[in-house]
Every structure is written in structure tokens, then in C-alpha cells.
Amino acid sequence: MDIQTIKHISKLSYLEFTDEEMARFAKELSAIVDYVSDLEKAPTDGSVSVSPRTSLSNAFRNDGNPLKENLDEVITLLEAAPEREDGYVKVKAIL
């Protein structure tokens, strides 16, 4: 990895490095990239995946219209309210 790439990375990360640090980082990052390249070449045929597996599925509820499902309850509650307006319970303003 060259110094220009290190300068570009430092600019993107808003970090400032001395010339000595950039030279050291260039060597270290090159070694890391080379190691990852070697890992990508490793044979993986027949190896078992170690990623976590769960039996969880979609944890969200299905969309529905609760008014249709509980219409009788809604009507009963609205009728019990002392004041109603356009299908809503009218309450005193608190703010």
C-alpha cells in the first residue's frame, strides 16, 4: 500500500498522521491486506459454517385493522365517553 492511499484514508477518517506514521501504516496495512488475500485463497470445500443459526422468523405482527376486529368494543367505549367528535373521544386540552 502506498503513501497516497494512506493519505486518502487519513483524509476520509479525518485523522492526521506524521510521515513516519504513514510509512508504518503503509507497511502494516499492506501486511493485513496480504493476509486477507491469503485467507480468501484457502480451500473451504467440506468445511462447516460457523455462523449463528436461529429458528427465529419475522417477529412483527401482521397488519390489520383493529377497528374492524373489535368494532363492538370501540362502539361501546365511544358511547361511554362523555363527549365525542367525529368518532373520537373529546378530552380537555392539557397543554
Secondary structure, DSSP 8 states (H G I E B T S, - for coil): --HHHHHHHHHHTT----HHHHHHHHHHHHHHHHHHHHHHHS--TT----S--------S-----HHHHTHHHHHHHHHHSS-EETTEE------
